[in-house]
Amino acid sequence: MPVELVGTLALDDDEEARIRLACHHGLAPPYLLLDIFVTRPAHRPHLLTLPAFPRTGLTHLIGHPDPVLLWLMRNPFLVTA
């Protein structure tokens, strides 16, 4: 799949298309992986194994009500593939 199409699908209105892209395409952008991680907890174990999963720039999660996200923000490199 061309990189341009990956970028387009990452912004698609169809949530299922974004989830499939995040979980099954190696070029899925880090912001999409984090978005799916935040909104779809069932996919968290798999997303954490992906090399593109962001480990920095997580300070926007400060104050989030989900304790898993707060833990990830504070310990991003303790969870690895």
Residue frames as a rotation matrix with the C-alpha (Angstrom) as fourth column:
MET 1
0.590 0.808 0.000 0.00
0.808 -0.590 0.000 0.00
0.000 0.000 -1.000 0.00
PRO 2
-0.075 -0.632 0.771 1.46
0.527 -0.682 -0.508 3.39
0.847 0.368 0.384 -0.94
VAL 3
-0.723 -0.316 -0.614 2.49
0.691 -0.313 -0.652 5.63
0.014 -0.896 0.445 1.96
GLU 4
-0.889 0.420 0.184 0.06
-0.372 -0.895 0.246 8.32
0.268 0.150 0.952 0.78
LEU 5
-0.037 0.916 -0.399 -2.83
-0.211 0.384 0.899 5.89
0.977 0.117 0.179 1.11
VAL 6
-0.244 -0.123 -0.962 -1.72
0.835 0.478 -0.273 4.92
0.494 -0.869 -0.014 4.62
GLY 7
-0.965 -0.169 -0.203 -1.85
0.248 -0.841 -0.481 8.59
-0.090 -0.514 0.853 5.60
THR 8
-0.578 0.815 0.023 -5.29
-0.577 -0.429 0.695 8.98
0.576 0.388 0.719 4.08
LEU 9
0.088 0.622 -0.778 -6.67
0.197 0.754 0.626 5.88
0.976 -0.208 -0.057 5.82
ALA 10
-0.621 -0.387 -0.682 -5.18
0.729 0.037 -0.684 7.01
0.290 -0.921 0.259 9.14
LEU 11
-0.943 0.278 -0.181 -7.50
-0.190 -0.900 -0.393 10.03
-0.272 -0.336 0.901 8.94
ASP 12
-0.692 0.703 -0.164 -10.53
0.078 0.299 0.951 8.16
0.718 0.646 -0.261 7.59
ASP 13
-0.290 0.701 0.651 -13.91
-0.897 -0.436 0.071 8.72
0.334 -0.564 0.756 9.24
ASP 14
0.617 0.510 -0.600 -14.42
-0.353 0.860 0.368 4.94
0.703 -0.016 0.711 9.38
GLU 15
0.361 -0.474 0.803 -13.14
-0.920 -0.037 0.391 3.87
-0.156 -0.880 -0.450 12.78
GLU 16
0.778 -0.043 0.626 -12.92
0.001 0.998 0.066 0.22
-0.628 -0.051 0.777 11.71
ALA 17
0.823 -0.516 0.237 -10.62
0.297 0.035 -0.954 1.20
0.484 0.856 0.182 8.82
ARG 18
0.349 -0.705 0.617 -8.36
-0.711 -0.628 -0.316 3.09
0.610 -0.329 -0.721 11.25
ILE 19
0.503 -0.120 0.856 -8.31
-0.695 0.532 0.483 0.16
-0.513 -0.838 0.184 13.69
ARG 20
0.898 -0.145 0.415 -7.42
0.317 0.868 -0.382 -2.32
-0.305 0.475 0.826 10.95
LEU 21
0.653 -0.695 0.303 -4.69
-0.016 -0.412 -0.911 -0.04
0.757 0.590 -0.280 9.65
ALA 22
0.331 -0.522 0.786 -3.22
-0.911 -0.393 0.122 0.44
0.245 -0.757 -0.606 13.14
CYS 23
0.459 -0.052 0.887 -3.24
-0.568 0.751 0.337 -3.27
-0.684 -0.658 0.315 13.90
HIS 24
0.621 -0.069 0.781 -2.17
0.400 0.885 -0.239 -4.69
-0.675 0.460 0.577 10.54
HIS 25
0.798 -0.355 0.486 0.02
0.399 -0.293 -0.869 -2.23
0.451 0.888 -0.092 8.66
GLY 26
0.201 -0.850 -0.487 3.64
0.976 0.128 0.179 -1.58
-0.089 -0.511 0.855 9.53
LEU 27
-0.694 -0.476 0.539 3.52
0.576 -0.817 0.019 2.00
0.432 0.324 0.842 8.30
ALA 28
0.469 0.883 -0.017 0.58
0.678 -0.348 0.648 3.07
0.566 -0.316 -0.761 10.46
PRO 29
-0.097 -0.558 0.824 1.56
-0.099 -0.819 -0.565 6.41
0.990 -0.136 0.024 12.02
PRO 30
-0.797 -0.324 -0.510 2.40
0.434 0.281 -0.856 6.53
0.420 -0.904 -0.083 15.73
TYR 31
-0.821 0.530 0.210 -0.41
-0.565 -0.706 -0.427 9.02
-0.078 -0.469 0.880 16.46
LEU 32
0.058 0.858 -0.510 -2.92
-0.757 0.371 0.538 6.49
0.651 0.354 0.671 15.10
LEU 33
-0.261 -0.219 -0.940 -1.49
0.293 0.910 -0.293 3.68
0.920 -0.352 -0.173 17.21
LEU 34
-0.980 -0.124 -0.154 -1.80
0.185 -0.298 -0.937 5.83
0.070 -0.947 0.315 20.32
ASP 35
-0.527 0.849 0.033 -5.32
-0.840 -0.526 0.130 6.93
0.128 0.041 0.991 19.39
ILE 36
0.183 0.578 -0.795 -6.48
-0.383 0.787 0.483 3.33
0.905 0.216 0.366 19.02
PHE 37
-0.587 -0.468 -0.661 -4.64
0.434 0.508 -0.745 2.42
0.684 -0.723 -0.095 22.25
VAL 38
-0.967 0.218 0.129 -6.57
-0.242 -0.645 -0.725 5.12
-0.074 -0.732 0.677 24.10
THR 39
-0.313 0.940 -0.135 -9.99
-0.949 -0.315 0.007 4.47
-0.035 0.130 0.991 22.58
ARG 40
0.591 0.497 -0.636 -9.95
-0.582 0.808 0.092 0.68
0.559 0.315 0.767 22.12
PRO 41
0.154 -0.578 0.801 -8.45
-0.951 0.134 0.280 -1.06
-0.269 -0.805 -0.529 25.18
ALA 42
0.802 0.193 0.565 -8.95
-0.125 0.980 -0.157 -4.53
-0.584 0.055 0.810 23.67
HIS 43
0.869 -0.476 0.133 -6.16
0.239 0.168 -0.956 -3.77
0.433 0.863 0.260 21.17
ARG 44
0.757 -0.562 0.332 -3.65
-0.653 -0.655 0.380 -2.54
0.004 -0.505 -0.863 23.75
PRO 45
0.476 -0.644 0.598 -1.58
-0.058 0.656 0.752 -5.73
-0.877 -0.393 0.276 24.15
HIS 46
0.465 -0.274 0.842 -0.97
0.851 0.401 -0.339 -5.96
-0.244 0.874 0.420 20.40
LEU 47
0.870 -0.082 0.486 -0.33
0.170 -0.876 -0.451 -2.25
0.463 0.475 -0.749 19.86
LEU 48
0.768 -0.600 0.225 2.36
-0.507 -0.354 0.786 -2.25
-0.392 -0.717 -0.576 22.55
THR 49
0.343 -0.651 0.677 4.33
0.414 0.752 0.513 -4.81
-0.843 0.105 0.528 20.53
LEU 50
0.753 0.008 0.658 4.57
0.649 -0.182 -0.739 -2.57
0.114 0.983 -0.142 17.46
PRO 51
-0.231 -0.959 -0.163 7.88
0.967 -0.245 0.066 -0.78
-0.103 -0.142 0.984 16.92
ALA 52
-0.544 0.048 0.838 6.11
0.379 -0.876 0.297 2.41
0.748 0.479 0.458 15.80
PHE 53
0.525 0.754 -0.395 4.13
0.716 -0.140 0.684 2.68
0.460 -0.642 -0.613 19.04
PRO 54
0.243 -0.454 0.857 5.08
-0.150 -0.891 -0.429 6.07
0.958 -0.024 -0.285 20.53
ARG 55
0.212 -0.282 -0.936 7.18
0.903 0.422 0.078 6.09
0.373 -0.862 0.344 23.69
THR 56
-0.782 -0.448 -0.434 7.67
0.567 -0.801 -0.194 9.85
-0.260 -0.398 0.880 23.87
GLY 57
-0.886 0.424 0.188 5.36
-0.270 -0.801 0.534 12.84
0.377 0.422 0.824 23.67
LEU 58
-0.349 0.767 -0.539 2.79
0.596 0.625 0.503 11.34
0.723 -0.145 -0.676 26.01
THR 59
-0.945 -0.099 -0.312 2.44
0.318 -0.508 -0.801 14.28
-0.079 -0.856 0.511 28.41
HIS 60
-0.613 0.786 0.082 -0.96
-0.630 -0.548 0.551 15.12
0.478 0.286 0.831 26.95
LEU 61
-0.069 0.576 -0.814 -2.19
0.232 0.803 0.549 12.07
0.970 -0.151 -0.189 28.89
ILE 62
-0.953 -0.264 -0.151 -1.64
0.215 -0.233 -0.948 13.87
0.215 -0.936 0.278 32.22
GLY 63
-0.688 0.718 0.107 -4.94
-0.590 -0.466 -0.659 13.89
-0.423 -0.517 0.744 34.06
HIS 64
-0.382 0.568 -0.729 -6.53
-0.600 0.448 0.663 11.18
0.703 0.690 0.170 31.92
PRO 65
0.264 0.582 0.769 -9.01
-0.964 0.186 0.191 9.11
-0.032 -0.792 0.610 33.95
ASP 66
0.893 0.040 -0.448 -7.65
-0.145 0.969 -0.202 5.77
0.426 0.245 0.871 32.67
PRO 67
0.689 -0.650 0.320 -4.94
-0.451 -0.038 0.892 4.55
-0.567 -0.759 -0.320 35.08
VAL 68
0.479 -0.523 0.705 -3.34
0.690 0.721 0.066 2.42
-0.543 0.455 0.706 32.36
LEU 69
0.617 -0.218 0.756 -2.71
0.552 -0.565 -0.614 5.53
0.561 0.796 -0.228 30.27
LEU 70
0.837 -0.326 0.440 -1.27
-0.514 -0.742 0.429 7.38
0.187 -0.585 -0.789 33.25
TRP 71
0.594 -0.635 0.494 1.04
0.001 0.614 0.789 4.45
-0.805 -0.468 0.365 33.97
LEU 72
0.490 -0.386 0.781 2.14
0.865 0.322 -0.384 4.32
-0.103 0.864 0.492 30.31
MET 73
0.804 -0.157 0.574 2.85
0.064 -0.937 -0.345 8.04
0.592 0.314 -0.743 30.34
ARG 74
0.718 -0.506 0.479 5.07
-0.679 -0.355 0.642 7.67
-0.155 -0.786 -0.598 33.41
ASN 75
0.008 -0.679 0.734 6.75
-0.330 0.691 0.643 4.41
-0.944 -0.247 -0.218 32.32
PRO 76
0.642 0.434 -0.632 6.76
-0.699 -0.006 -0.715 4.33
-0.314 0.901 0.299 28.51
PHE 77
0.011 -0.735 -0.678 9.91
-0.856 0.343 -0.386 2.23
0.516 0.585 -0.625 28.15
LEU 78
-0.535 -0.139 0.833 8.96
-0.680 0.656 -0.327 -0.45
-0.501 -0.741 -0.446 30.69
VAL 79
0.433 0.719 0.544 6.51
-0.050 0.622 -0.782 -1.93
-0.900 0.311 0.305 28.18
THR 80
-0.354 -0.630 -0.691 8.34
-0.794 -0.188 0.578 -3.34
-0.494 0.754 -0.433 25.19
ALA 81
0.444 0.484 -0.754 7.72
-0.855 0.481 -0.195 -5.70
0.269 0.731 0.628 22.33
